[in-house]
Amino acid sequence: MGITLTALHWAYLVFILLVIAFIVLKKDTSFICVAGIFVLGFIATSTITHSVTGIFNSFAYAIKELLGTILVISIIYGMSRVLITTGINEAMVHPFTRMIRTPSMAYWVIGILMMIISCFFWPSPAVALMGAVLLPVALKAKLPAMGVAVAMNLFGHGIALSGDFIIQGAPKLTADGAGIPVGDVITASVPLVIIMGIVTTIAAFWMLRRDLASGVLKVEEEAWEKDTVVQIKDGEDCMKKIPAATKKLLAAMVPVLFTLDILMMFILKLQGGDATALIGGTSILILIIVSFAAYKADPLGKITRHLIEGLQFGFRVFGPVIPIAAFFYLGDSAITDIFGKVLPEGSMGLVNDLGVALAGTVPLNKGIGAVTATVVGAITGLDGSGFSGISLVGSIAKLFSIAIGTGAATLTALGQVAAIWVGGGTLIPWAVIPAAAICGVDPFELARRNLKPVVIGLIVTTIAAIFLL
């Protein structure tokens, strides 16, 4: 399983470290990512022309990969505009305010609900459902939007996705890579997922409480509401006076339709993109229904207007993310699509090759095996997928377990947890975008806020895994 690292691999590694350094220093990463794409293109093709065109093509590739997420976030934002403008949002969330009255309750209730829904339908559609209904409730309970985003990230993209006990997509991939039964990986992952989840969510909660007390985090007036006032002020005279009974009916309709979506996902076994598409289509229907009920003049035009507002918001949020996504996608199959067959025979992509090389350069015992499994898993998660490298994690875990003489399932589960927590939607800026966009927060700031709790969780979980081997 030996891989010869080339100049491409080393250049990619250097720019990964530079991107991480820029993020930690709170510097914009667009320039360093563009520079990285150019340098990789030049090393791969030895021509300036292909290097320059590679920048554009990598951006186009990233947009294509992210388009579904951009679109569903944009549609939900447009739907939210009309709900907030008409006051239906206020009526819709009023019953929840009795249950969620404090920031602490908001954090844990939203997080646990997110985890439960994500176990059945994966986190991306769950974020859309949760954000549309419970974000305003949390804001009224004085939990900042950043706190809501953290809770949805850690409980959904972290705990639920890293275990994936119900859909079993992740454990199936890692088990196949390790050549062991799926049940063994699931059983081994249960204590690791529990430890990682408890440590990470408690650490994040403590940091949120600390920053709220010190004033670092503040509960702002909802940014969405402020934007809405500016955007529709000139059209307020076109609003109907919605009767209270109609407003309550429409307010009940929104969660009912989303609940029906959940049932349809379960009955029809819709997952991933199909589930997200169902949420997006439902949001468009809600936007249309409410617009006809709310506007007395030109409701058709208002529908288009809110959709445009949503699309403007979506691309404004994703704009800073596209360059960094374009760079990291080159770590997987995108480099072949953009620059041609430039990797050596047997290569599994730049990121995966680096992971294999790392695994082959360390001496093996239980401690080093566990640490390396975590690090390799985290490295394979740097492409922002979380799933692209977990088969490799399983293969490496099998090699380690043979050398150590035990622990194939535990090492496989540990690598899976690390890969998905890093790449599945808690630390990589474009992977956190669904939660960041729904909550109206900066994805880079959200990734930075998740960093310490996730790193602490990975350290504690790795130590626990050593004792479980």
C-alpha positions as CSV (number, residue, x, y, z in Angstrom):
1,M,0.0,0.0,0.0
2,G,3.1,2.2,-0.4
3,I,2.6,5.6,-2.1
4,T,5.4,7.7,-3.5
5,L,4.9,11.3,-2.7
6,T,5.5,13.7,-5.5
7,A,6.1,17.5,-5.7
8,L,2.4,17.8,-6.1
9,H,1.8,16.1,-2.7
10,W,4.3,18.3,-0.9
11,A,3.1,21.5,-2.5
12,Y,-0.5,20.6,-1.5
13,L,0.6,19.8,2.1
14,V,2.4,23.2,2.3
15,F,-0.7,25.1,1.2
16,I,-2.9,23.1,3.5
17,L,-0.7,24.3,6.4
18,L,-0.8,27.9,5.1
19,V,-4.6,27.8,4.8
20,I,-4.9,26.5,8.3
21,A,-2.5,29.2,9.6
22,F,-4.5,31.9,7.8
23,I,-7.8,30.6,9.3
24,V,-6.3,30.5,12.8
25,L,-4.9,34.0,12.4
26,K,-8.4,35.1,11.2
27,K,-7.0,36.2,7.8
28,D,-8.9,35.9,4.6
29,T,-7.9,32.7,2.7
30,S,-9.0,33.5,-0.8
31,F,-5.6,34.7,-2.0
32,I,-3.7,31.7,-0.5
33,C,-6.2,29.3,-2.0
34,V,-5.9,30.8,-5.5
35,A,-2.2,30.8,-5.2
36,G,-2.3,27.2,-4.2
37,I,-4.4,26.2,-7.2
38,F,-2.1,28.1,-9.5
39,V,1.1,26.4,-8.0
40,L,-0.5,23.0,-8.2
41,G,-1.6,23.6,-11.8
42,F,1.9,24.7,-12.7
43,I,3.6,21.7,-11.1
44,A,1.0,19.3,-12.7
45,T,1.1,20.7,-16.2
46,S,4.3,22.9,-16.4
47,T,2.3,25.5,-18.4
48,I,1.2,29.0,-17.3
49,T,-1.9,28.7,-19.5
50,H,-3.2,25.5,-17.8
51,S,-2.4,26.9,-14.4
52,V,-4.5,30.1,-15.1
53,T,-7.4,28.2,-16.6
54,G,-7.2,25.7,-13.8
55,I,-8.1,28.5,-11.3
56,F,-11.4,29.2,-13.2
57,N,-12.2,25.6,-13.7
58,S,-11.6,24.7,-10.1
59,F,-14.0,27.5,-9.1
60,A,-16.6,26.2,-11.5
61,Y,-16.1,22.6,-10.1
62,A,-16.6,23.9,-6.6
63,I,-19.7,25.8,-7.5
64,K,-21.1,22.7,-9.2
65,E,-20.4,20.6,-6.1
66,L,-21.9,23.2,-3.8
67,L,-24.9,24.2,-6.0
68,G,-27.5,22.0,-4.3
69,T,-26.6,23.4,-0.9
70,I,-26.5,27.0,-2.2
71,L,-29.9,26.6,-3.7
72,V,-31.7,25.0,-0.8
73,I,-30.2,27.6,1.6
74,S,-31.3,30.4,-0.8
75,I,-34.8,29.1,-1.1
76,I,-35.2,28.7,2.7
77,Y,-33.9,32.2,3.2
78,G,-36.4,33.6,0.7
79,M,-39.2,31.7,2.5
80,S,-38.1,33.0,5.8
81,R,-38.2,36.6,4.5
82,V,-41.9,36.4,3.7
83,L,-42.7,34.6,7.0
84,I,-40.9,37.2,9.1
85,T,-42.4,40.1,7.0
86,T,-45.9,38.9,7.5
87,G,-45.5,38.1,11.2
88,I,-46.4,34.4,10.6
89,N,-43.0,33.5,11.9
90,E,-43.8,35.1,15.2
91,A,-47.1,33.1,15.5
92,M,-45.4,29.9,14.4
93,V,-42.8,29.8,17.1
94,H,-44.9,31.1,19.9
95,P,-45.8,27.7,21.3
96,F,-42.1,26.7,21.5
97,T,-41.3,29.7,23.6
98,R,-43.0,28.0,26.6
99,M,-40.5,25.1,26.4
100,I,-37.4,27.0,25.5
101,R,-37.0,29.9,28.0
102,T,-33.3,30.1,28.7
103,P,-30.1,30.0,26.5
104,S,-29.1,26.7,28.1
105,M,-32.4,25.1,27.4
106,A,-32.3,26.4,23.8
107,Y,-28.8,24.9,23.3
108,W,-29.6,21.5,24.6
109,V,-33.1,21.1,23.2
110,I,-32.1,22.3,19.7
111,G,-29.0,20.1,19.8
112,I,-30.9,16.9,20.9
113,L,-33.7,17.5,18.4
114,M,-31.1,18.0,15.7
115,M,-29.3,14.8,16.6
116,I,-32.5,12.8,16.6
117,I,-33.7,14.1,13.2
118,S,-30.2,13.7,11.7
119,C,-30.0,10.1,12.7
120,F,-32.9,9.3,10.3
121,F,-32.3,11.8,7.5
122,W,-28.7,13.0,7.8
123,P,-27.8,16.6,8.9
124,S,-28.3,18.8,5.8
125,P,-32.0,18.5,5.5
126,A,-32.3,18.4,9.3
127,V,-30.5,21.8,9.5
128,A,-33.1,23.3,7.1
129,L,-36.0,21.9,9.2
130,M,-34.5,23.0,12.5
131,G,-33.4,26.4,11.4
132,A,-36.7,27.4,9.9
133,V,-38.6,26.6,13.0
134,L,-36.4,26.9,16.1
135,L,-33.9,29.6,15.3
136,P,-36.3,32.5,16.2
137,V,-37.3,30.7,19.4
138,A,-33.6,30.4,20.5
139,L,-33.0,34.1,19.7
140,K,-36.0,35.0,21.9
141,A,-34.5,32.8,24.7
142,K,-31.3,34.9,24.4
143,L,-29.1,32.2,22.8
144,P,-27.2,34.0,20.0
145,A,-27.5,32.7,16.4
146,M,-23.9,31.4,16.7
147,G,-24.9,29.2,19.7
148,V,-27.7,27.7,17.6
149,A,-25.3,27.0,14.7
150,V,-22.8,25.4,17.1
151,A,-25.5,23.2,18.6
152,M,-26.8,22.1,15.2
153,N,-23.3,21.4,14.0
154,L,-22.0,19.4,16.9
155,F,-25.1,17.3,17.5
156,G,-26.0,16.8,13.9
157,H,-22.9,16.8,11.7
158,G,-20.9,15.6,14.7
159,I,-22.6,13.1,16.9
160,A,-25.4,11.8,14.6
161,L,-23.3,11.6,11.4
162,S,-20.1,10.2,12.9
163,G,-22.1,7.3,14.4
164,D,-24.7,7.0,11.6
165,F,-26.3,4.1,13.5
166,I,-29.6,4.0,11.6
167,I,-28.7,4.8,7.9
168,Q,-25.3,3.1,8.4
169,G,-23.6,4.7,5.4
170,A,-20.4,5.6,7.2
171,P,-19.9,2.4,9.1
172,K,-20.6,0.4,5.9
173,L,-17.8,2.3,4.1
174,T,-15.3,1.9,6.9
175,A,-16.2,-1.7,7.5
176,D,-15.7,-2.6,3.9
177,G,-12.3,-0.9,3.9
178,A,-11.3,-2.8,7.0
179,G,-12.8,-6.1,5.8
180,I,-14.9,-6.6,8.9
181,P,-18.7,-6.8,9.6
182,V,-20.6,-3.5,9.8
183,G,-22.0,-4.6,13.2
184,D,-18.5,-4.8,14.6
185,V,-17.7,-1.2,13.6
186,I,-21.1,0.1,15.0
187,T,-20.5,-1.7,18.3
188,A,-17.0,-0.3,18.6
189,S,-18.1,3.2,17.7
190,V,-20.8,3.5,20.3
191,P,-18.6,4.3,23.3
192,L,-16.4,6.5,21.1
193,V,-19.3,8.5,19.7
194,I,-20.7,8.9,23.2
195,I,-17.4,10.1,24.6
196,M,-16.8,12.5,21.7
197,G,-20.3,13.8,21.8
198,I,-20.4,14.5,25.6
199,V,-16.9,16.1,25.8
200,T,-17.4,18.3,22.7
201,T,-20.9,19.5,23.4
202,I,-20.1,20.3,27.0
203,A,-16.9,22.1,26.1
204,A,-18.7,24.1,23.5
205,F,-21.6,24.9,25.9
206,W,-19.1,26.1,28.6
207,M,-17.4,28.4,26.0
208,L,-20.7,29.8,24.9
209,R,-21.7,30.5,28.5
210,R,-18.3,32.1,29.2
211,D,-18.5,34.4,26.1
212,L,-22.1,35.4,26.8
213,A,-21.1,36.3,30.4
214,S,-18.1,38.3,29.3
215,G,-19.9,40.1,26.4
216,V,-17.8,38.5,23.7
217,L,-21.1,37.0,22.3
218,K,-24.2,39.1,22.3
219,V,-27.8,38.3,21.4
220,E,-28.3,40.7,18.5
221,E,-31.6,41.7,16.9
222,E,-32.1,39.0,14.3
223,A,-30.0,40.0,11.3
224,W,-32.7,38.5,9.0
225,E,-35.3,40.8,10.5
226,K,-33.1,43.9,10.1
227,D,-32.4,42.9,6.4
228,T,-36.1,42.4,5.8
229,V,-37.0,45.8,7.1
230,V,-34.6,47.4,4.7
231,Q,-35.5,45.2,1.7
232,I,-39.3,45.4,1.9
233,K,-39.8,48.9,3.4
234,D,-40.9,50.3,0.1
235,G,-43.4,47.5,-0.4
236,E,-45.2,47.6,3.0
237,D,-48.2,49.4,1.6
238,C,-48.8,46.4,-0.6
239,M,-49.3,44.1,2.4
240,K,-52.7,42.8,3.3
241,K,-54.0,43.0,6.8
242,I,-53.9,39.2,7.5
243,P,-56.7,38.1,9.8
244,A,-55.5,36.5,13.1
245,A,-57.2,33.2,12.2
246,T,-55.5,33.1,8.8
247,K,-52.1,33.9,10.4
248,K,-52.5,31.1,12.9
249,L,-53.5,28.7,10.1
250,L,-50.5,29.6,8.0
251,A,-48.3,29.4,11.1
252,A,-49.5,25.9,11.7
253,M,-49.1,24.9,8.1
254,V,-45.3,25.4,8.0
255,P,-44.3,22.9,10.7
256,V,-47.1,20.5,9.5
257,L,-45.6,20.5,5.9
258,F,-42.1,20.0,7.2
259,T,-43.4,17.2,9.5
260,L,-45.0,15.6,6.4
261,D,-41.6,15.9,4.7
262,I,-40.0,13.9,7.5
263,L,-42.7,11.2,7.1
264,M,-42.1,11.1,3.4
265,M,-38.4,10.8,3.8
266,F,-38.9,7.8,6.1
267,I,-41.6,6.1,4.0
268,L,-39.8,6.7,0.7
269,K,-36.3,6.2,2.2
270,L,-35.1,9.6,0.9
271,Q,-31.6,10.5,1.9
272,G,-29.0,13.1,1.0
273,G,-29.8,15.2,-2.1
274,D,-33.3,13.7,-2.5
275,A,-34.2,14.7,1.1
276,T,-32.7,18.1,0.7
277,A,-34.7,18.6,-2.6
278,L,-37.9,17.7,-0.8
279,I,-37.2,20.4,1.8
280,G,-36.3,22.9,-0.9
281,G,-39.5,22.2,-2.9
282,T,-41.6,22.4,0.2
283,S,-40.1,25.8,1.1
284,I,-40.9,27.2,-2.4
285,L,-44.5,26.1,-2.0
286,I,-44.7,27.8,1.4
287,L,-43.3,31.0,-0.1
288,I,-45.9,30.9,-2.8
289,I,-48.8,30.2,-0.6
290,V,-47.9,32.9,2.0
291,S,-47.2,35.4,-0.7
292,F,-50.7,35.0,-2.2
293,A,-52.2,35.3,1.2
294,A,-50.1,38.3,2.3
295,Y,-49.8,40.6,-0.7
296,K,-52.8,42.5,-2.1
297,A,-50.9,43.8,-5.1
298,D,-48.7,41.8,-7.5
299,P,-48.2,38.6,-5.4
300,L,-46.5,37.0,-8.4
301,G,-43.9,39.7,-8.4
302,K,-43.4,39.4,-4.7
303,I,-42.7,35.7,-5.1
304,T,-40.0,36.4,-7.6
305,R,-38.6,39.2,-5.4
306,H,-38.3,36.9,-2.3
307,L,-36.6,34.2,-4.5
308,I,-34.1,36.8,-5.7
309,E,-33.4,37.9,-2.2
310,G,-32.7,34.3,-1.2
311,L,-30.4,33.8,-4.2
312,Q,-28.5,37.0,-3.4
313,F,-28.1,35.9,0.2
314,G,-27.0,32.4,-0.8
315,F,-24.2,33.6,-3.1
316,R,-23.2,36.3,-0.7
317,V,-22.7,33.7,2.0
318,F,-21.0,31.2,-0.3
319,G,-18.7,33.8,-2.1
320,P,-15.8,33.6,0.4
321,V,-16.1,29.8,0.6
322,I,-15.8,29.0,-3.1
323,P,-12.0,29.6,-3.3
324,I,-11.1,27.5,-0.3
325,A,-13.5,24.7,-1.5
326,A,-12.0,24.9,-5.0
327,F,-8.5,24.3,-3.5
328,F,-9.5,21.5,-1.2
329,Y,-11.5,19.7,-3.9
330,L,-8.1,19.3,-5.7
331,G,-7.2,17.0,-2.9
332,D,-9.6,14.4,-4.2
333,S,-10.7,13.5,-7.8
334,A,-11.1,17.1,-8.9
335,I,-7.4,17.4,-9.8
336,T,-7.8,14.8,-12.5
337,D,-10.9,16.4,-13.8
338,I,-9.2,19.8,-14.0
339,F,-5.6,19.1,-14.9
340,G,-5.8,15.6,-16.4
341,K,-4.1,12.4,-15.3
342,V,-1.2,14.1,-13.3
343,L,-1.1,11.8,-10.3
344,P,1.1,8.6,-10.2
345,E,-0.3,5.2,-10.8
346,G,-2.1,3.8,-7.8
347,S,-2.7,7.3,-6.3
348,M,-6.0,7.7,-4.4
349,G,-5.9,11.5,-4.4
350,L,-3.6,13.9,-2.8
351,V,-5.3,13.9,0.6
352,N,-5.6,10.1,0.8
353,D,-2.0,9.6,-0.4
354,L,-0.7,11.9,2.4
355,G,-2.8,9.9,4.9
356,V,-1.3,6.6,3.7
357,A,2.2,8.0,3.8
358,L,1.7,9.2,7.4
359,A,0.4,5.7,8.4
360,G,3.5,4.1,6.9
361,T,6.1,6.2,8.6
362,V,5.2,5.8,12.3
363,P,6.2,2.9,14.6
364,L,3.2,1.0,15.9
365,N,1.8,0.2,19.3
366,K,-1.6,0.8,20.8
367,G,-1.0,4.4,21.6
368,I,0.6,5.4,18.4
369,G,-1.9,3.3,16.4
370,A,-4.8,5.2,18.0
371,V,-3.2,8.6,17.6
372,T,-2.3,7.9,14.0
373,A,-5.8,6.6,13.2
374,T,-7.3,9.9,14.5
375,V,-4.8,12.0,12.6
376,V,-5.2,10.1,9.3
377,G,-9.0,10.3,9.7
378,A,-8.8,14.0,10.3
379,I,-6.5,14.5,7.3
380,T,-8.9,12.6,5.0
381,G,-11.7,14.9,6.3
382,L,-9.9,18.0,5.1
383,D,-11.7,17.8,1.7
384,G,-14.9,18.8,3.5
385,S,-16.8,15.6,2.7
386,G,-16.0,13.4,5.7
387,F,-17.0,10.4,3.6
388,S,-14.5,10.4,0.8
389,G,-11.6,9.0,2.8
390,I,-13.2,6.8,5.4
391,S,-12.8,3.6,3.2
392,L,-9.0,4.4,3.4
393,V,-9.3,4.9,7.1
394,G,-10.8,1.3,7.4
395,S,-7.9,-0.1,5.3
396,I,-5.3,1.6,7.4
397,A,-7.0,0.5,10.6
398,K,-6.8,-3.1,9.4
399,L,-3.1,-2.8,8.7
400,F,-2.6,-1.3,12.2
401,S,-4.6,-4.0,13.9
402,I,-2.5,-6.7,12.2
403,A,0.7,-5.0,13.4
404,I,-0.7,-4.5,17.0
405,G,-2.5,-7.8,17.1
406,T,-5.9,-6.4,18.1
407,G,-8.4,-3.6,17.8
408,A,-9.5,-3.6,14.1
409,A,-13.0,-2.5,14.9
410,T,-12.0,0.1,17.5
411,L,-9.3,1.7,15.2
412,T,-11.8,1.7,12.3
413,A,-14.4,3.4,14.4
414,L,-11.9,5.9,15.8
415,G,-10.8,6.9,12.3
416,Q,-14.4,7.2,11.2
417,V,-15.3,9.5,14.1
418,A,-12.2,11.7,13.4
419,A,-12.9,11.9,9.6
420,I,-16.5,12.8,10.0
421,W,-16.2,15.3,12.8
422,V,-13.5,17.1,10.9
423,G,-14.9,16.9,7.4
424,G,-18.6,16.1,7.8
425,G,-19.6,19.6,8.9
426,T,-18.0,21.0,12.1
427,L,-14.5,22.3,11.2
428,I,-14.3,22.8,7.4
429,P,-15.7,26.2,6.5
430,W,-17.7,25.1,3.5
431,A,-19.0,22.0,5.3
432,V,-20.5,24.2,8.0
433,I,-22.3,26.4,5.6
434,P,-25.8,24.9,5.9
435,A,-25.9,25.7,9.6
436,A,-24.1,29.0,9.2
437,A,-26.3,30.2,6.4
438,I,-29.6,29.2,8.1
439,C,-28.4,31.0,11.3
440,G,-27.0,34.0,9.5
441,V,-23.5,33.7,10.9
442,D,-20.0,33.7,9.3
443,P,-19.0,30.1,8.4
444,F,-15.3,30.8,9.1
445,E,-16.2,32.1,12.6
446,L,-18.4,29.1,13.2
447,A,-15.6,26.7,12.2
448,R,-13.2,28.6,14.5
449,R,-15.6,28.4,17.4
450,N,-16.0,24.7,16.8
451,L,-12.3,24.1,16.7
452,K,-11.4,24.0,20.4
453,P,-14.3,21.8,21.5
454,V,-13.7,19.3,18.6
455,V,-10.0,19.1,19.2
456,I,-10.5,18.6,22.9
457,G,-13.1,15.9,22.1
458,L,-10.7,14.1,19.7
459,I,-7.9,14.1,22.2
460,V,-10.1,12.6,25.0
461,T,-11.7,10.1,22.6
462,T,-8.3,9.0,21.3
463,I,-7.1,8.4,24.8
464,A,-10.3,6.4,25.6
465,A,-9.7,4.4,22.4
466,I,-6.2,3.4,23.6
467,F,-7.8,1.7,26.7
468,L,-10.5,0.1,24.6
469,L,-7.9,-1.6,22.2
